[in-house]
Amino acid sequence: MMDYQELFSAFDMENLVKVLSYDPEQPLIFSSGLFLIMFLGFSFVYMLLQRRLNARLVFVTLFSYYFYYKSSGIYFFLLAIVTLSDWLIGRQIGRLVSPPPHQLASAAFADSDEEYASDEEEIARRMRKARWFVALSVVIDLSLLAYFKYTNFFAGTIAAMMGHNFQPWDIFLPVGISFFTFQSLSYTIDIYRCEIRPLKSLLDYAFFVSFFPQLVAGPIVKARDFVPQIRRPIVITRRMFAMGVYLIIIGLFKKAVISDYISVNFVERIFDQPEMFSGVEVLLGLYGYALQIYCDFSGYSDMAIGIALLLGFRFPMNFNAPYKSTSVTDFWRRWHISLSTWLRDYLYISLGGNRKGRARQYLNLFITMLLGGLWHGASFNFVAWGALQGAGLCAHKWFSQVVLRRPKDYRSHGVRRLLAIIVTFHFVVASWVLFRAADAGTCATIVEKVFTDFNLHLLPDVLAGYPWVFALMFFGFVTHYLPDRWQTRIVARLSFMNVVVYALLITAVIYIVIQVKSSDIQPFIYFQF
């Protein structure tokens, strides 16, 4: 008969296996206690392997795959498929776009026009073949993305057009598939453009695609920025460590305190039943969602960049105070910077950019943002949101360049700048209605409430009814508009402090999170994309 000690051990082991196994209701996210505990153990092993490069790369890659398994279960095999296919395709593209040295020499020192023309034809033939491999990479990656993300959307749309009743198929959407497919695509395209050389090691490429800090919700890191860091010795300066700790603390506070609290206690109620609230409450709910989605997504990006810094890797900035924007164009230079630059570099420029006249430029902008909206989700709401953003970009460029004839580097000041920020902010807030509302009917109700039932005299009662919600909203917006130099000063001061201070700061934030968090973990909004 099993004694109490054996029974207790079995119970513990059973719970441990359950905790470490995939649970769709409990994904492994940066703001969870499980991740914080696991990251401490991970960091210990990581530093032990500091001088053993290949062992360290294997360890981090395996942990990254486990991290993805905890988010999407067995669908981690999709990550492996994208990794292997693009690595193999990248090698083929590299062979084609990099002619052998003797061929380059023969082209440079050709004895006749015929010999030079022959070499030119060979290079053109190789480039055409390389384009087919790029197309293959695009087809494989986007086919996976299209099947898991858009099958029900397109099938339902076609069925509706034909007058048929469509029941959505049970297709699981793997977390972050939009992010790692775009990241992997940038690798093959950059090889074709001769901006990077193909990686010889599959391990290096698997490390790049699966690196867990940015795996499931970005930033979308380009190969040319990340790959050169893979085999460098780990160097973590005091400033890198201070910045990493600062970003983790700020990101955790943004996500688990501000975003989650105002979402659960106010914003969700407004969007679930807008008809139950007055126009002033609905407008405050829109302001709340604007802050919620910013704190949620930028909080994740902050933690991802901070964790990467603690491991010795640098990611590009993904948010730069977007609600300080003076135009829609400026907003997309500040919001989800890694996606907007990806769309610019690989879609907008490929469509022709601004090289084919002003009308074509506006069309290219509109198409880019329309597809950017569809990237965010398989819904007409997201298509409409992308179309609205595209129209806003075109309108701003036309008004500033054609009507006002301002140079591209024009910067407004004083009252004009303040008015531009207010107008841009409210345009963005209005567009978030399409992004967040469940359907067109909810959108219509929200707009109707704001414009026809705006009882301003209810404002004191609303503020009194949700004191902590609006206190956090006030704090969130005020800190958002603080000068950038304040962050620089804080990081500079942190860089002179020791590990004990860092531990106390993180502990304080975790304590605050525990005090305000809801009973269930709130997944990051961008996990669904």
C-alpha positions in Angstrom: 0.0 0.0 0.0 1.3 3.5 -1.0 2.4 5.5 2.1 1.7 9.2 2.4 5.1 10.3 1.2 4.8 8.3 -2.0 1.2 9.6 -2.5 2.4 13.2 -2.0 5.3 12.7 -4.5 2.9 11.2 -7.1 0.5 14.1 -6.6 3.3 16.6 -7.0 4.6 14.9 -10.1 1.1 14.7 -11.6 0.7 18.4 -11.0 4.1 19.2 -12.4 3.4 17.3 -15.6 0.0 19.1 -15.9 1.6 22.5 -15.4 4.4 21.8 -18.0 2.0 20.4 -20.6 0.1 22.4 -23.2 -3.1 23.9 -21.9 -5.1 26.1 -24.3 -6.6 28.0 -21.4 -3.2 28.7 -19.8 -0.6 29.8 -22.5 2.9 30.5 -21.3 3.1 34.3 -21.4 5.6 36.8 -20.1 3.4 38.1 -17.4 2.6 34.7 -15.9 4.3 33.5 -12.7 5.2 30.2 -14.5 7.3 32.0 -17.1 9.1 34.1 -14.5 10.1 31.0 -12.6 11.1 29.1 -15.8 13.1 32.1 -17.0 15.2 32.1 -13.8 16.1 28.4 -14.4 16.6 29.1 -18.1 19.0 32.0 -17.4 21.1 29.9 -15.0 21.7 27.2 -17.7 22.1 29.9 -20.3 25.0 31.5 -18.5 26.6 28.1 -17.7 26.7 27.6 -21.5 28.0 31.1 -22.2 31.3 29.8 -23.7 29.8 26.7 -25.4 28.3 28.3 -28.5 26.7 25.3 -30.2 25.3 23.9 -27.0 23.9 27.3 -26.1 22.2 27.6 -29.5 20.7 24.1 -29.2 19.5 24.8 -25.6 17.8 28.1 -26.5 16.2 26.6 -29.7 14.8 23.7 -27.7 13.5 26.0 -25.1 11.9 28.2 -27.8 10.2 25.2 -29.3 8.9 24.3 -25.9 7.7 27.9 -25.4 5.8 27.6 -28.6 4.4 24.2 -27.6 3.0 25.8 -24.5 1.2 28.3 -26.7 0.0 26.1 -29.5 0.5 22.5 -28.6 1.5 20.1 -31.3 1.3 22.8 -33.9 4.9 23.7 -33.2 5.6 21.4 -36.2 4.4 24.3 -38.4 7.3 26.3 -37.1 9.7 23.5 -38.0 8.2 23.2 -41.5 8.6 27.0 -42.2 12.2 26.9 -40.8 13.3 23.9 -42.8 11.7 24.9 -46.1 13.0 28.4 -46.1 16.5 27.4 -45.0 16.7 25.0 -47.9 15.1 27.5 -50.3 17.5 30.2 -49.1 20.5 28.0 -49.9 19.3 27.5 -53.4 18.6 31.2 -53.9 22.0 32.0 -52.5 23.7 29.7 -55.1 21.8 31.4 -57.9 22.3 35.0 -57.0 26.0 34.7 -56.1 27.8 33.7 -59.4 31.1 31.9 -59.0 34.2 34.2 -58.9 35.4 33.0 -62.3 32.1 34.0 -63.9 32.3 37.5 -62.3 35.9 37.8 -63.6 35.0 36.7 -67.1 32.2 39.4 -67.1 34.6 42.0 -65.9 37.4 41.2 -68.4 35.3 40.0 -71.4 37.3 40.1 -74.6 34.2 40.8 -76.8 30.7 42.1 -76.6 29.4 38.6 -77.4 31.2 37.1 -74.5 30.0 39.8 -72.1 26.4 39.4 -73.5 26.7 35.6 -72.8 27.6 36.2 -69.2 24.8 38.7 -68.9 22.3 36.2 -70.2 23.6 33.5 -67.8 23.1 35.9 -64.8 19.6 36.8 -66.0 18.7 33.2 -66.3 20.0 32.5 -62.8 18.0 35.4 -61.4 14.8 34.2 -63.1 15.3 30.8 -61.5 16.0 32.5 -58.2 12.7 34.3 -58.5 10.9 31.0 -58.8 12.5 29.9 -55.5 11.4 33.1 -53.8 7.9 32.4 -55.2 8.0 28.9 -53.7 9.0 30.3 -50.3 6.1 32.8 -50.5 3.6 30.1 -51.6 4.7 27.7 -48.8 4.6 30.3 -46.0 1.5 32.1 -47.1 -0.4 28.8 -47.8 0.1 27.8 -44.2 -1.0 31.2 -43.1 -4.0 31.2 -45.4 -5.2 27.8 -44.4 -5.1 28.2 -40.7 -6.1 31.9 -40.6 -8.3 32.6 -43.6 -10.0 29.4 -44.7 -13.2 30.0 -42.7 -13.2 33.7 -43.7 -13.0 33.1 -47.4 -15.2 30.0 -47.4 -17.9 31.9 -45.4 -17.6 34.9 -47.8 -18.1 32.7 -50.9 -20.9 30.8 -49.3 -22.7 34.0 -48.4 -22.3 35.3 -52.0 -23.9 32.0 -53.2 -26.7 32.2 -50.7 -25.5 29.1 -48.8 -25.4 28.6 -45.0 -21.8 28.1 -43.9 -20.8 26.4 -40.7 -17.2 27.3 -39.8 -14.7 24.4 -39.9 -12.9 23.5 -36.7 -9.4 24.9 -37.7 -7.1 25.8 -34.8 -5.2 29.1 -35.3 -1.6 28.6 -34.0 -0.4 31.5 -31.9 1.9 34.0 -33.7 1.8 32.2 -37.1 1.6 35.6 -38.8 4.7 36.8 -37.1 7.1 33.9 -37.8 5.9 33.4 -41.4 6.7 37.1 -42.1 10.0 36.9 -40.4 11.0 33.8 -42.3 9.9 35.3 -45.6 12.1 38.3 -45.0 15.1 35.9 -45.0 14.6 34.4 -48.4 13.7 37.8 -50.0 16.8 39.4 -48.5 19.0 36.7 -49.9 17.4 37.3 -53.3 18.1 41.0 -53.0 21.7 40.2 -52.1 21.3 41.9 -48.7 22.4 38.9 -46.7 24.1 35.5 -47.5 22.3 32.3 -46.8 23.1 30.6 -43.5 25.1 27.4 -43.8 23.9 26.1 -40.4 20.3 24.9 -40.0 20.8 25.4 -36.2 21.5 29.1 -36.7 18.4 29.6 -38.8 16.2 27.6 -36.4 17.6 29.8 -33.6 16.7 33.0 -35.6 13.1 32.0 -36.5 12.2 30.5 -33.1 14.0 32.8 -30.7 11.3 32.8 -27.9 11.2 36.5 -26.8 9.7 37.6 -30.2 8.3 34.3 -31.4 4.6 34.7 -30.8 3.9 38.4 -31.0 7.0 40.1 -32.5 8.8 42.4 -33.0 9.2 41.0 -36.5 13.0 40.9 -36.6 14.7 40.9 -40.0 17.4 38.4 -40.7 20.0 41.0 -41.7 19.6 42.6 -38.2 19.5 39.5 -36.1 21.7 36.9 -37.8 25.0 38.7 -37.3 24.4 38.5 -33.5 23.9 34.8 -33.3 27.6 33.7 -33.1 29.0 36.7 -31.5 30.3 36.3 -27.9 27.7 37.2 -25.3 28.4 40.8 -24.1 25.9 42.3 -21.7 27.0 45.8 -20.7 25.7 47.5 -17.5 23.5 49.7 -19.7 22.1 46.8 -21.6 21.3 45.0 -18.3 19.7 48.2 -16.9 17.7 48.8 -20.0 16.6 45.1 -20.1 15.3 45.2 -16.5 13.7 48.6 -17.0 11.8 47.4 -20.1 10.7 44.2 -18.4 9.3 46.2 -15.4 7.6 48.7 -17.6 6.2 46.1 -19.9 4.9 44.0 -17.0 3.2 47.0 -15.5 1.7 48.1 -18.8 0.3 44.7 -19.5 -0.7 43.1 -16.2 -1.7 46.3 -14.3 -2.9 49.0 -16.7 -4.2 47.0 -19.7 -5.7 44.0 -18.0 -7.4 46.0 -15.2 -9.1 48.6 -17.4 -10.0 45.9 -19.9 -11.7 43.5 -17.4 -13.3 46.3 -15.3 -14.5 48.7 -17.9 -13.6 48.4 -21.6 -15.0 44.9 -22.1 -18.3 45.9 -20.6 -18.6 48.8 -23.0 -17.9 46.8 -26.1 -20.0 43.8 -25.0 -23.1 45.9 -24.5 -22.7 49.5 -25.8 -26.5 50.0 -25.9 -26.5 49.8 -22.0 -24.3 52.8 -21.6 -24.5 56.6 -22.3 -22.4 58.2 -25.0 -19.9 59.7 -22.6 -19.3 56.2 -21.1 -18.9 54.8 -24.6 -16.4 57.5 -25.5 -14.4 56.9 -22.3 -14.5 53.2 -23.2 -12.9 54.0 -26.6 -10.2 56.0 -24.9 -9.8 53.1 -22.6 -9.4 50.6 -25.4 -6.8 52.9 -27.1 -4.8 52.7 -24.0 -5.5 49.1 -23.4 -4.3 47.9 -26.8 -1.2 50.1 -26.6 -0.2 48.9 -23.1 -1.0 45.3 -24.0 1.1 45.2 -27.3 3.8 47.6 -26.4 4.1 45.9 -23.0 4.7 42.6 -24.7 7.3 44.3 -27.0 9.0 46.0 -24.1 9.3 42.6 -22.3 10.5 40.9 -25.4 13.2 43.5 -26.1 14.2 43.5 -22.4 14.5 39.7 -22.2 16.6 39.7 -25.4 18.9 42.4 -23.9 19.4 40.2 -20.8 20.5 37.4 -23.2 22.8 39.7 -25.1 20.7 40.4 -28.2 19.4 43.7 -29.5 15.9 44.0 -31.1 14.7 47.1 -33.0 12.2 49.4 -31.2 8.6 48.4 -31.9 6.7 51.4 -30.4 7.7 55.0 -30.0 4.9 56.9 -28.2 2.4 56.5 -31.1 -0.2 58.7 -29.5 2.2 61.6 -29.8 1.8 61.3 -33.6 1.0 64.5 -35.6 -0.5 62.6 -38.6 -1.5 59.1 -39.7 1.8 58.8 -41.5 3.6 59.7 -38.3 1.5 57.2 -36.4 2.6 54.3 -38.6 6.2 55.3 -38.0 5.6 54.9 -34.3 3.1 52.0 -34.0 4.1 48.4 -34.5 7.2 49.7 -36.3 8.5 46.2 -37.2 5.3 45.4 -39.1 5.0 48.8 -40.8 8.6 48.6 -42.0 8.1 45.0 -43.2 5.0 46.1 -45.2 7.0 49.0 -46.6 10.1 47.1 -47.5 8.5 43.9 -48.9 5.0 45.0 -50.1 4.8 48.7 -50.7 8.2 49.0 -52.4 7.5 45.8 -54.4 4.3 47.3 -55.7 6.2 50.3 -57.0 6.3 52.6 -53.9 6.3 56.2 -55.0 8.3 55.6 -58.2 5.4 55.6 -60.6 3.6 58.8 -60.0 1.4 60.2 -57.2 -1.8 58.3 -58.2 0.1 55.0 -58.2 1.7 55.9 -54.9 -1.7 56.4 -53.3 -3.0 53.2 -54.7 0.1 51.3 -53.4 -0.4 52.8 -50.0 -4.0 51.8 -49.9 -3.4 48.3 -51.0 -0.6 47.9 -48.5 -2.7 49.0 -45.6 -5.7 47.0 -46.8 -3.6 43.8 -46.8 -2.1 45.0 -43.5 -5.6 45.1 -42.0 -6.3 41.6 -43.4 -3.0 40.4 -41.8 -4.5 41.4 -38.4 -7.5 39.1 -38.7 -9.9 37.2 -40.9 -12.8 39.6 -40.7 -14.4 42.4 -42.7 -13.9 44.6 -39.6 -10.1 44.3 -40.1 -10.4 44.8 -43.8 -12.4 48.0 -43.2 -9.9 49.1 -40.5 -7.0 48.6 -43.0 -9.0 50.5 -45.7 -9.6 53.4 -43.3 -5.9 53.5 -42.3 -5.0 53.5 -46.0 -7.4 56.2 -46.8 -6.1 58.3 -43.9 -2.5 57.9 -45.2 -3.5 58.9 -48.7 -5.5 61.9 -47.5 -2.7 63.1 -45.3 -0.1 62.8 -48.1 -2.3 64.6 -50.6 -3.2 67.4 -48.1 0.3 68.0 -46.9 2.1 67.6 -50.2 -0.4 68.9 -52.8 -2.6 71.3 -50.9 -0.1 72.8 -48.4 3.0 71.9 -50.4 5.0 71.0 -47.3 8.3 69.2 -47.6 8.5 65.7 -46.4 10.6 66.6 -43.4 8.1 69.3 -42.2 7.5 69.3 -38.5 4.7 71.4 -36.9 5.3 73.3 -33.7 3.3 75.0 -30.9 -0.5 75.1 -31.2 -0.4 73.5 -34.6 1.4 70.5 -33.3 -1.0 70.2 -30.4 -4.0 70.3 -32.7 -2.4 67.8 -35.1 -1.8 65.4 -32.2 -5.4 65.8 -31.0 -6.9 65.2 -34.5 -4.6 62.2 -35.2 -5.4 60.7 -31.8 -9.1 60.8 -32.4 -8.8 59.4 -35.9 -6.9 56.5 -34.4 -9.4 56.1 -31.6 -12.3 56.1 -34.1 -10.5 53.4 -36.2 -10.1 51.2 -33.1 -13.9 50.8 -33.1 -13.6 48.7 -36.2 -10.6 46.8 -34.7 -12.3 45.9 -31.4 -16.1 45.7 -32.1 -17.5 42.2 -32.7 -19.5 43.1 -35.7 -20.9 46.0 -37.8 -24.0 46.3 -35.6 -21.8 46.9 -32.5 -19.8 49.6 -34.5 -23.0 51.3 -35.5 -24.3 51.3 -31.9 -21.1 52.8 -30.6 -21.1 55.6 -33.1 -24.8 56.3 -32.5 -24.3 56.4 -28.7 -21.4 58.9 -28.9 -23.2 61.3 -31.3 -26.8 61.1 -30.2 -26.7 60.1 -26.5 -23.7 62.1 -25.1 -24.9 63.1 -21.6 -21.9 65.1 -20.3 -23.6 65.7 -17.0 -23.1 62.0 -16.2 -19.3 62.4 -16.3 -18.8 63.0 -12.5 -20.9 59.9 -11.7 -19.0 57.7 -14.2 -15.6 58.8 -12.9 -16.8 58.2 -9.3 -18.1 54.7 -10.3 -14.8 53.5 -11.7 -12.1 55.4 -9.7 -9.2 52.9 -10.2 -10.0 52.5 -13.9 -9.7 56.2 -14.6 -6.8 56.6 -12.2 -4.9 54.0 -14.3 -6.0 55.6 -17.5 -4.9 59.0 -16.4 -1.5 57.6 -15.3 -1.1 55.7 -18.5 -1.8 58.7 -20.8 0.3 61.1 -18.7 3.3 58.8 -18.7 2.9 58.2 -22.4 3.3 61.9 -23.2 6.4 62.4 -21.0 9.6 63.5 -22.7 11.8 60.7 -24.0 14.8 62.1 -22.0 13.0 60.9 -18.8 13.4 57.3 -19.8 17.1 57.9 -20.7 17.7 59.4 -17.2 16.0 56.5 -15.4 18.0 53.9 -17.3 21.2 55.8 -16.7 20.5 55.8 -12.9 19.6 52.1 -13.0 22.9 51.2 -14.7 24.7 52.3 -11.5 22.6 50.1 -9.2 23.2 46.5 -8.2 21.3 43.2 -8.7 19.6 43.6 -5.3 17.9 46.8 -6.4 16.8 45.2 -9.6 15.3 42.2 -7.7 13.4 44.6 -5.3 12.0 46.6 -8.2 10.8 43.5 -10.0 9.4 42.0 -6.8 7.5 45.3 -6.2 5.9 45.2 -9.7 5.0 41.5 -9.3 3.3 42.3 -5.9 1.3 45.1 -7.6 0.3 42.7 -10.4 -0.9 40.1 -7.8 -3.0 42.8 -6.1 -4.8 44.0 -9.2 -4.9 41.0 -11.5 -8.1 39.2 -12.4 -8.7 35.6 -11.6 -7.9 34.4 -15.2 -4.7 35.2 -17.2 -5.5 37.7 -19.9 -3.7 36.7 -23.1 -2.0 39.3 -25.1 -4.3 40.8 -27.7 -1.8 40.2 -30.6 -1.7 36.5 -29.8 -4.7 36.1 -32.0 -2.8 37.6 -35.0 
